[in-house]
Amino acid sequence: MNVINNIVQVVAPEHVHQVWPKVQAYIESSIATGVNDCTAEQFRALCAKGMVTLLVIVNEGNIIGSTIIEFSTTPNSRIAIVTALGGRGLMNEHTINQVADWCRANGATKFRAWALESQARLYKQKAGFTVSRYVVEKNL
């Protein structure tokens, strides 16, 4: 698998239920490293309602991972937050930049991800984020 072939695609809310069986394991693996804020089925419902956005990463026609993005607004920023990320070959500048471009096109001025310390190191090393209280962030 060549990561340069990774293509990030947005899943429209009306197609979430069709795609979900192909991404559920990726979402569940991401949840397993989290703090149980949301179950996979709750994420599925949020995606289907358009409250968060499901993106899939495709390589040579196969879904190799997925991410869920949530937006938050503060007085000075619109923040795109990675609330789930799972799969193989995703943590690289090429793939993360595609997600960042989509976030920027949707008004984001910052890009964050909730991460464990070890995951935060990957965001920092592979995608140019900086560590901020174990939340990684990248200006867009």
VMD Tcl script that builds the backbone (N, CA, C; Angstrom):
set m [mol new atoms 420]
animate dup $m
set s [atomselect $m all]
$s set {name element resname resid chain x y z} {
  {N N MET 1 A 0.839 -1.174 0.000}
  {CA C MET 1 A 0.000 0.000 0.000}
  {C C MET 1 A 0.886 1.238 0.000}
  {N N ASN 2 A 0.632 2.117 -0.944}
  {CA C ASN 2 A 1.354 3.371 -1.054}
  {C C ASN 2 A 0.453 4.476 -0.506}
  {N N VAL 3 A 0.883 5.161 0.561}
  {CA C VAL 3 A 0.027 6.165 1.198}
  {C C VAL 3 A -0.282 7.331 0.275}
  {N N ILE 4 A 0.535 7.533 -0.749}
  {CA C ILE 4 A 0.257 8.598 -1.714}
  {C C ILE 4 A -1.047 8.299 -2.456}
  {N N ASN 5 A -1.449 7.033 -2.493}
  {CA C ASN 5 A -2.701 6.650 -3.140}
  {C C ASN 5 A -3.911 6.805 -2.224}
  {N N ASN 6 A -3.688 7.170 -0.959}
  {CA C ASN 6 A -4.813 7.367 -0.041}
  {C C ASN 6 A -5.674 8.535 -0.511}
  {N N ILE 7 A -6.970 8.312 -0.540}
  {CA C ILE 7 A -7.924 9.349 -0.905}
  {C C ILE 7 A -8.939 9.456 0.221}
  {N N VAL 8 A -9.126 10.661 0.727}
  {CA C VAL 8 A -10.098 10.913 1.789}
  {C C VAL 8 A -11.415 11.309 1.136}
  {N N GLN 9 A -12.485 10.631 1.544}
  {CA C GLN 9 A -13.803 10.898 0.986}
  {C C GLN 9 A -14.805 11.144 2.108}
  {N N VAL 10 A -15.681 12.095 1.889}
  {CA C VAL 10 A -16.743 12.408 2.840}
  {C C VAL 10 A -17.910 11.463 2.594}
  {N N VAL 11 A -18.482 10.947 3.666}
  {CA C VAL 11 A -19.678 10.115 3.565}
  {C C VAL 11 A -20.874 10.989 3.927}
  {N N ALA 12 A -21.774 11.172 2.985}
  {CA C ALA 12 A -22.980 11.962 3.228}
  {C C ALA 12 A -23.831 11.267 4.289}
  {N N PRO 13 A -24.506 12.041 5.131}
  {CA C PRO 13 A -25.315 11.427 6.193}
  {C C PRO 13 A -26.260 10.337 5.696}
  {N N GLU 14 A -26.851 10.515 4.531}
  {CA C GLU 14 A -27.797 9.516 4.015}
  {C C GLU 14 A -27.133 8.213 3.577}
  {N N HIS 15 A -25.800 8.200 3.512}
  {CA C HIS 15 A -25.078 6.979 3.116}
  {C C HIS 15 A -24.337 6.312 4.273}
  {N N VAL 16 A -24.410 6.892 5.462}
  {CA C VAL 16 A -23.673 6.371 6.621}
  {C C VAL 16 A -24.037 4.919 6.898}
  {N N HIS 17 A -25.321 4.594 6.897}
  {CA C HIS 17 A -25.739 3.227 7.233}
  {C C HIS 17 A -25.220 2.204 6.220}
  {N N GLN 18 A -25.077 2.598 4.964}
  {CA C GLN 18 A -24.536 1.694 3.939}
  {C C GLN 18 A -23.042 1.446 4.139}
  {N N VAL 19 A -22.313 2.472 4.535}
  {CA C VAL 19 A -20.856 2.395 4.671}
  {C C VAL 19 A -20.452 1.826 6.028}
  {N N TRP 20 A -21.298 1.986 7.022}
  {CA C TRP 20 A -20.936 1.652 8.397}
  {C C TRP 20 A -20.324 0.267 8.581}
  {N N PRO 21 A -20.868 -0.794 7.977}
  {CA C PRO 21 A -20.249 -2.115 8.186}
  {C C PRO 21 A -18.771 -2.166 7.771}
  {N N LYS 22 A -18.378 -1.306 6.838}
  {CA C LYS 22 A -16.988 -1.284 6.372}
  {C C LYS 22 A -16.064 -0.477 7.272}
  {N N VAL 23 A -16.634 0.366 8.150}
  {CA C VAL 23 A -15.803 1.224 9.005}
  {C C VAL 23 A -15.990 0.970 10.496}
  {N N GLN 24 A -16.978 0.185 10.853}
  {CA C GLN 24 A -17.300 -0.012 12.266}
  {C C GLN 24 A -16.093 -0.495 13.077}
  {N N ALA 25 A -15.337 -1.441 12.553}
  {CA C ALA 25 A -14.174 -1.955 13.285}
  {C C ALA 25 A -13.131 -0.855 13.509}
  {N N TYR 26 A -12.963 0.037 12.529}
  {CA C TYR 26 A -12.010 1.147 12.697}
  {C C TYR 26 A -12.475 2.095 13.797}
  {N N ILE 27 A -13.764 2.385 13.805}
  {CA C ILE 27 A -14.309 3.279 14.829}
  {C C ILE 27 A -14.191 2.623 16.203}
  {N N GLU 28 A -14.527 1.347 16.280}
  {CA C GLU 28 A -14.438 0.643 17.560}
  {C C GLU 28 A -13.008 0.588 18.084}
  {N N SER 29 A -12.034 0.421 17.186}
  {CA C SER 29 A -10.633 0.396 17.641}
  {C C SER 29 A -10.215 1.754 18.177}
  {N N SER 30 A -10.732 2.814 17.597}
  {CA C SER 30 A -10.433 4.151 18.092}
  {C C SER 30 A -11.083 4.388 19.451}
  {N N ILE 31 A -12.321 3.961 19.585}
  {CA C ILE 31 A -13.040 4.113 20.856}
  {C C ILE 31 A -12.324 3.362 21.974}
  {N N ALA 32 A -11.725 2.229 21.640}
  {CA C ALA 32 A -11.043 1.406 22.650}
  {C C ALA 32 A -9.900 2.151 23.327}
  {N N THR 33 A -9.345 3.167 22.670}
  {CA C THR 33 A -8.256 3.945 23.271}
  {C C THR 33 A -8.754 5.222 23.921}
  {N N GLY 34 A -10.074 5.442 23.896}
  {CA C GLY 34 A -10.638 6.677 24.410}
  {C C GLY 34 A -11.136 6.562 25.831}
  {N N VAL 35 A -12.023 7.474 26.168}
  {CA C VAL 35 A -12.552 7.554 27.532}
  {C C VAL 35 A -14.047 7.251 27.578}
  {N N ASN 36 A -14.525 6.514 26.594}
  {CA C ASN 36 A -15.918 6.070 26.552}
  {C C ASN 36 A -16.922 7.212 26.528}
  {N N ASP 37 A -16.610 8.273 25.811}
  {CA C ASP 37 A -17.551 9.373 25.646}
  {C C ASP 37 A -18.701 9.008 24.721}
  {N N CYS 38 A -18.448 8.058 23.824}
  {CA C CYS 38 A -19.426 7.736 22.790}
  {C C CYS 38 A -19.210 6.297 22.337}
  {N N THR 39 A -20.283 5.582 22.112}
  {CA C THR 39 A -20.172 4.225 21.572}
  {C C THR 39 A -20.170 4.289 20.047}
  {N N ALA 40 A -19.832 3.190 19.419}
  {CA C ALA 40 A -19.849 3.136 17.956}
  {C C ALA 40 A -21.258 3.406 17.424}
  {N N GLU 41 A -22.259 2.827 18.051}
  {CA C GLU 41 A -23.644 3.044 17.595}
  {C C GLU 41 A -24.072 4.492 17.788}
  {N N GLN 42 A -23.605 5.126 18.848}
  {CA C GLN 42 A -23.917 6.545 19.041}
  {C C GLN 42 A -23.232 7.393 17.976}
  {N N PHE 43 A -21.987 7.050 17.655}
  {CA C PHE 43 A -21.300 7.751 16.562}
  {C C PHE 43 A -22.056 7.559 15.250}
  {N N ARG 44 A -22.505 6.347 14.993}
  {CA C ARG 44 A -23.259 6.055 13.768}
  {C C ARG 44 A -24.489 6.963 13.671}
  {N N ALA 45 A -25.230 7.076 14.764}
  {CA C ALA 45 A -26.419 7.922 14.769}
  {C C ALA 45 A -26.056 9.393 14.561}
  {N N LEU 46 A -24.990 9.854 15.229}
  {CA C LEU 46 A -24.560 11.242 15.070}
  {C C LEU 46 A -24.155 11.531 13.624}
  {N N CYS 47 A -23.458 10.593 12.995}
  {CA C CYS 47 A -23.050 10.754 11.596}
  {C C CYS 47 A -24.275 10.783 10.681}
  {N N ALA 48 A -25.215 9.881 10.920}
  {CA C ALA 48 A -26.418 9.791 10.080}
  {C C ALA 48 A -27.293 11.031 10.219}
  {N N LYS 49 A -27.237 11.685 11.371}
  {CA C LYS 49 A -28.007 12.913 11.596}
  {C C LYS 49 A -27.260 14.152 11.107}
  {N N GLY 50 A -25.996 13.992 10.709}
  {CA C GLY 50 A -25.207 15.123 10.243}
  {C C GLY 50 A -24.631 15.981 11.357}
  {N N MET 51 A -24.658 15.454 12.576}
  {CA C MET 51 A -24.123 16.222 13.715}
  {C C MET 51 A -22.599 16.154 13.773}
  {N N VAL 52 A -22.020 15.085 13.260}
  {CA C VAL 52 A -20.581 14.920 13.053}
  {C C VAL 52 A -20.435 14.346 11.646}
  {N N THR 53 A -19.222 14.346 11.138}
  {CA C THR 53 A -19.013 13.895 9.757}
  {C C THR 53 A -18.092 12.688 9.715}
  {N N LEU 54 A -18.508 11.684 8.970}
  {CA C LEU 54 A -17.703 10.491 8.734}
  {C C LEU 54 A -16.921 10.678 7.448}
  {N N LEU 55 A -15.612 10.474 7.534}
  {CA C LEU 55 A -14.753 10.468 6.357}
  {C C LEU 55 A -14.115 9.088 6.265}
  {N N VAL 56 A -13.972 8.580 5.062}
  {CA C VAL 56 A -13.294 7.306 4.863}
  {C C VAL 56 A -12.010 7.549 4.099}
  {N N ILE 57 A -11.032 6.701 4.346}
  {CA C ILE 57 A -9.771 6.759 3.633}
  {C C ILE 57 A -9.727 5.531 2.738}
  {N N VAL 58 A -9.586 5.778 1.450}
  {CA C VAL 58 A -9.631 4.723 0.442}
  {C C VAL 58 A -8.258 4.611 -0.208}
  {N N ASN 59 A -7.803 3.384 -0.417}
  {CA C ASN 59 A -6.538 3.134 -1.106}
  {C C ASN 59 A -6.782 1.996 -2.084}
  {N N GLU 60 A -6.553 2.269 -3.353}
  {CA C GLU 60 A -6.758 1.277 -4.422}
  {C C GLU 60 A -8.152 0.653 -4.355}
  {N N GLY 61 A -9.159 1.502 -4.121}
  {CA C GLY 61 A -10.542 1.053 -4.125}
  {C C GLY 61 A -11.038 0.420 -2.838}
  {N N ASN 62 A -10.166 0.274 -1.844}
  {CA C ASN 62 A -10.557 -0.349 -0.576}
  {C C ASN 62 A -10.532 0.668 0.547}
  {N N ILE 63 A -11.546 0.609 1.415}
  {CA C ILE 63 A -11.545 1.468 2.601}
  {C C ILE 63 A -10.519 0.903 3.578}
  {N N ILE 64 A -9.524 1.724 3.916}
  {CA C ILE 64 A -8.459 1.288 4.823}
  {C C ILE 64 A -8.528 1.978 6.179}
  {N N GLY 65 A -9.494 2.889 6.337}
  {CA C GLY 65 A -9.637 3.572 7.602}
  {C C GLY 65 A -10.750 4.595 7.547}
  {N N SER 66 A -11.012 5.183 8.706}
  {CA C SER 66 A -12.048 6.208 8.775}
  {C C SER 66 A -11.751 7.160 9.918}
  {N N THR 67 A -12.378 8.313 9.838}
  {CA C THR 67 A -12.280 9.303 10.897}
  {C C THR 67 A -13.623 9.991 11.044}
  {N N ILE 68 A -13.886 10.455 12.234}
  {CA C ILE 68 A -15.093 11.234 12.498}
  {C C ILE 68 A -14.639 12.610 12.961}
  {N N ILE 69 A -15.188 13.634 12.318}
  {CA C ILE 69 A -14.832 15.022 12.612}
  {C C ILE 69 A -16.029 15.732 13.211}
  {N N GLU 70 A -15.760 16.454 14.276}
  {CA C GLU 70 A -16.771 17.281 14.937}
  {C C GLU 70 A -16.268 18.717 14.932}
  {N N PHE 71 A -17.162 19.664 14.731}
  {CA C PHE 71 A -16.772 21.075 14.757}
  {C C PHE 71 A -17.202 21.718 16.066}
  {N N SER 72 A -16.348 22.602 16.556}
  {CA C SER 72 A -16.631 23.384 17.750}
  {C C SER 72 A -16.235 24.820 17.444}
  {N N THR 73 A -17.015 25.743 17.954}
  {CA C THR 73 A -16.740 27.155 17.685}
  {C C THR 73 A -16.493 27.896 18.987}
  {N N THR 74 A -15.413 28.661 19.000}
  {CA C THR 74 A -15.104 29.557 20.102}
  {C C THR 74 A -15.146 30.978 19.539}
  {N N PRO 75 A -15.051 32.009 20.382}
  {CA C PRO 75 A -15.084 33.371 19.835}
  {C C PRO 75 A -13.997 33.652 18.784}
  {N N ASN 76 A -12.854 32.955 18.870}
  {CA C ASN 76 A -11.748 33.250 17.966}
  {C C ASN 76 A -11.446 32.166 16.943}
  {N N SER 77 A -12.111 31.017 17.032}
  {CA C SER 77 A -11.742 29.901 16.155}
  {C C SER 77 A -12.938 29.021 15.834}
  {N N ARG 78 A -12.855 28.364 14.703}
  {CA C ARG 78 A -13.739 27.242 14.381}
  {C C ARG 78 A -12.818 26.031 14.346}
  {N N ILE 79 A -13.061 25.097 15.247}
  {CA C ILE 79 A -12.133 23.993 15.468}
  {C C ILE 79 A -12.715 22.700 14.928}
  {N N ALA 80 A -11.956 22.029 14.076}
  {CA C ALA 80 A -12.303 20.694 13.593}
  {C C ALA 80 A -11.607 19.702 14.516}
  {N N ILE 81 A -12.394 18.849 15.157}
  {CA C ILE 81 A -11.850 17.919 16.147}
  {C C ILE 81 A -11.989 16.488 15.639}
  {N N VAL 82 A -10.878 15.775 15.601}
  {CA C VAL 82 A -10.906 14.353 15.272}
  {C C VAL 82 A -11.398 13.635 16.525}
  {N N THR 83 A -12.608 13.088 16.469}
  {CA C THR 83 A -13.149 12.391 17.640}
  {C C THR 83 A -12.942 10.891 17.554}
  {N N ALA 84 A -12.643 10.391 16.360}
  {CA C ALA 84 A -12.310 8.973 16.175}
  {C C ALA 84 A -11.459 8.867 14.921}
  {N N LEU 85 A -10.462 8.005 14.972}
  {CA C LEU 85 A -9.585 7.760 13.826}
  {C C LEU 85 A -9.087 6.335 13.941}
  {N N GLY 86 A -9.347 5.536 12.934}
  {CA C GLY 86 A -8.897 4.152 12.962}
  {C C GLY 86 A -8.567 3.640 11.586}
  {N N GLY 87 A -7.598 2.751 11.517}
  {CA C GLY 87 A -7.182 2.157 10.256}
  {C C GLY 87 A -5.677 2.064 10.178}
  {N N ARG 88 A -5.198 1.650 9.020}
  {CA C ARG 88 A -3.761 1.496 8.805}
  {C C ARG 88 A -3.302 2.456 7.718}
  {N N GLY 89 A -2.115 3.019 7.914}
  {CA C GLY 89 A -1.543 3.897 6.898}
  {C C GLY 89 A -2.200 5.262 6.822}
  {N N LEU 90 A -2.785 5.710 7.930}
  {CA C LEU 90 A -3.493 6.993 7.925}
  {C C LEU 90 A -2.656 8.138 8.445}
  {N N MET 91 A -1.752 7.847 9.357}
  {CA C MET 91 A -1.008 8.900 10.023}
  {C C MET 91 A 0.215 9.275 9.189}
  {N N ASN 92 A -0.054 10.073 8.182}
  {CA C ASN 92 A 1.003 10.585 7.322}
  {C C ASN 92 A 0.552 11.936 6.786}
  {N N GLU 93 A 1.491 12.734 6.378}
  {CA C GLU 93 A 1.195 14.096 5.952}
  {C C GLU 93 A 0.209 14.134 4.784}
  {N N HIS 94 A 0.361 13.249 3.824}
  {CA C HIS 94 A -0.512 13.230 2.647}
  {C C HIS 94 A -1.976 13.054 3.032}
  {N N THR 95 A -2.252 12.077 3.879}
  {CA C THR 95 A -3.630 11.776 4.266}
  {C C THR 95 A -4.187 12.850 5.196}
  {N N ILE 96 A -3.419 13.219 6.219}
  {CA C ILE 96 A -3.881 14.221 7.174}
  {C C ILE 96 A -4.112 15.560 6.475}
  {N N ASN 97 A -3.289 15.909 5.495}
  {CA C ASN 97 A -3.493 17.165 4.774}
  {C C ASN 97 A -4.802 17.167 3.996}
  {N N GLN 98 A -5.213 16.014 3.485}
  {CA C GLN 98 A -6.511 15.941 2.800}
  {C C GLN 98 A -7.658 16.207 3.779}
  {N N VAL 99 A -7.543 15.626 4.966}
  {CA C VAL 99 A -8.565 15.872 5.992}
  {C C VAL 99 A -8.537 17.353 6.378}
  {N N ALA 100 A -7.335 17.905 6.575}
  {CA C ALA 100 A -7.195 19.324 6.938}
  {C C ALA 100 A -7.783 20.225 5.857}
  {N N ASP 101 A -7.550 19.898 4.594}
  {CA C ASP 101 A -8.104 20.702 3.494}
  {C C ASP 101 A -9.625 20.698 3.539}
  {N N TRP 102 A -10.220 19.521 3.804}
  {CA C TRP 102 A -11.677 19.445 3.899}
  {C C TRP 102 A -12.175 20.273 5.082}
  {N N CYS 103 A -11.470 20.188 6.212}
  {CA C CYS 103 A -11.851 20.958 7.392}
  {C C CYS 103 A -11.786 22.447 7.097}
  {N N ARG 104 A -10.701 22.876 6.458}
  {CA C ARG 104 A -10.524 24.286 6.102}
  {C C ARG 104 A -11.646 24.737 5.171}
  {N N ALA 105 A -12.000 23.899 4.193}
  {CA C ALA 105 A -13.078 24.234 3.259}
  {C C ALA 105 A -14.427 24.359 3.965}
  {N N ASN 106 A -14.529 23.762 5.150}
  {CA C ASN 106 A -15.750 23.847 5.945}
  {C C ASN 106 A -15.625 24.862 7.079}
  {N N GLY 107 A -14.688 25.795 6.925}
  {CA C GLY 107 A -14.580 26.932 7.828}
  {C C GLY 107 A -13.655 26.784 9.013}
  {N N ALA 108 A -13.001 25.634 9.153}
  {CA C ALA 108 A -12.128 25.439 10.316}
  {C C ALA 108 A -10.882 26.306 10.220}
  {N N THR 109 A -10.498 26.822 11.372}
  {CA C THR 109 A -9.250 27.578 11.471}
  {C C THR 109 A -8.220 26.828 12.309}
  {N N LYS 110 A -8.670 25.764 12.998}
  {CA C LYS 110 A -7.771 24.902 13.770}
  {C C LYS 110 A -8.199 23.458 13.584}
  {N N PHE 111 A -7.255 22.573 13.782}
  {CA C PHE 111 A -7.465 21.139 13.599}
  {C C PHE 111 A -6.936 20.458 14.854}
  {N N ARG 112 A -7.796 19.762 15.591}
  {CA C ARG 112 A -7.408 19.128 16.846}
  {C C ARG 112 A -7.751 17.654 16.839}
  {N N ALA 113 A -7.076 16.946 17.717}
  {CA C ALA 113 A -7.407 15.536 17.936}
  {C C ALA 113 A -7.189 15.210 19.398}
  {N N TRP 114 A -8.124 14.488 19.976}
  {CA C TRP 114 A -7.947 13.975 21.327}
  {C C TRP 114 A -7.073 12.744 21.209}
  {N N ALA 115 A -6.023 12.672 21.992}
  {CA C ALA 115 A -5.081 11.572 21.815}
  {C C ALA 115 A -4.370 11.235 23.118}
  {N N LEU 116 A -4.021 9.967 23.241}
  {CA C LEU 116 A -3.130 9.555 24.315}
  {C C LEU 116 A -1.746 10.118 24.023}
  {N N GLU 117 A -0.877 10.123 25.014}
  {CA C GLU 117 A 0.459 10.685 24.810}
  {C C GLU 117 A 1.178 10.029 23.629}
  {N N SER 118 A 1.107 8.701 23.538}
  {CA C SER 118 A 1.786 8.004 22.441}
  {C C SER 118 A 1.166 8.362 21.090}
  {N N GLN 119 A -0.157 8.525 21.051}
  {CA C GLN 119 A -0.817 8.918 19.810}
  {C C GLN 119 A -0.458 10.364 19.455}
  {N N ALA 120 A -0.373 11.208 20.478}
  {CA C ALA 120 A -0.020 12.603 20.252}
  {C C ALA 120 A 1.356 12.718 19.604}
  {N N ARG 121 A 2.290 11.845 20.010}
  {CA C ARG 121 A 3.620 11.851 19.387}
  {C C ARG 121 A 3.515 11.558 17.888}
  {N N LEU 122 A 2.649 10.630 17.506}
  {CA C LEU 122 A 2.464 10.331 16.084}
  {C C LEU 122 A 1.905 11.533 15.332}
  {N N TYR 123 A 0.888 12.187 15.901}
  {CA C TYR 123 A 0.341 13.394 15.264}
  {C C TYR 123 A 1.438 14.436 15.077}
  {N N LYS 124 A 2.275 14.593 16.096}
  {CA C LYS 124 A 3.342 15.581 16.046}
  {C C LYS 124 A 4.400 15.206 15.003}
  {N N GLN 125 A 4.863 13.952 15.041}
  {CA C GLN 125 A 5.932 13.507 14.154}
  {C C GLN 125 A 5.482 13.365 12.708}
  {N N LYS 126 A 4.310 12.821 12.485}
  {CA C LYS 126 A 3.881 12.450 11.133}
  {C C LYS 126 A 3.031 13.504 10.438}
  {N N ALA 127 A 2.394 14.413 11.211}
  {CA C ALA 127 A 1.448 15.319 10.577}
  {C C ALA 127 A 1.626 16.787 10.970}
  {N N GLY 128 A 2.705 17.118 11.676}
  {CA C GLY 128 A 3.005 18.510 11.956}
  {C C GLY 128 A 2.157 19.183 13.022}
  {N N PHE 129 A 1.500 18.411 13.875}
  {CA C PHE 129 A 0.729 18.990 14.973}
  {C C PHE 129 A 1.686 19.374 16.099}
  {N N THR 130 A 1.211 20.187 17.028}
  {CA C THR 130 A 1.959 20.489 18.239}
  {C C THR 130 A 1.168 19.962 19.431}
  {N N VAL 131 A 1.851 19.586 20.498}
  {CA C VAL 131 A 1.191 19.036 21.677}
  {C C VAL 131 A 0.731 20.182 22.574}
  {N N SER 132 A -0.521 20.104 22.970}
  {CA C SER 132 A -1.106 21.107 23.852}
  {C C SER 132 A -2.017 20.389 24.839}
  {N N ARG 133 A -1.507 20.132 26.048}
  {CA C ARG 133 A -2.276 19.418 27.057}
  {C C ARG 133 A -2.774 18.067 26.552}
  {N N TYR 134 A -1.965 17.346 25.844}
  {CA C TYR 134 A -2.308 16.055 25.251}
  {C C TYR 134 A -3.467 16.136 24.264}
  {N N VAL 135 A -3.721 17.332 23.805}
  {CA C VAL 135 A -4.628 17.538 22.684}
  {C C VAL 135 A -3.738 18.059 21.585}
  {N N VAL 136 A -3.730 17.421 20.447}
  {CA C VAL 136 A -2.886 17.897 19.359}
  {C C VAL 136 A -3.684 18.852 18.497}
  {N N GLU 137 A -2.979 19.827 17.944}
  {CA C GLU 137 A -3.673 20.893 17.241}
  {C C GLU 137 A -2.810 21.376 16.091}
  {N N LYS 138 A -3.449 21.790 15.037}
  {CA C LYS 138 A -2.737 22.333 13.885}
  {C C LYS 138 A -3.568 23.475 13.315}
  {N N ASN 139 A -2.969 24.621 13.169}
  {CA C ASN 139 A -3.664 25.746 12.550}
  {C C ASN 139 A -3.876 25.474 11.080}
  {N N LEU 140 A -5.022 25.845 10.560}
  {CA C LEU 140 A -5.316 25.660 9.138}
  {C C LEU 140 A -5.273 26.973 8.404}
}
mol reanalyze $m
mol bondsrecalc $m
mol representation Tube
mol addrep $m
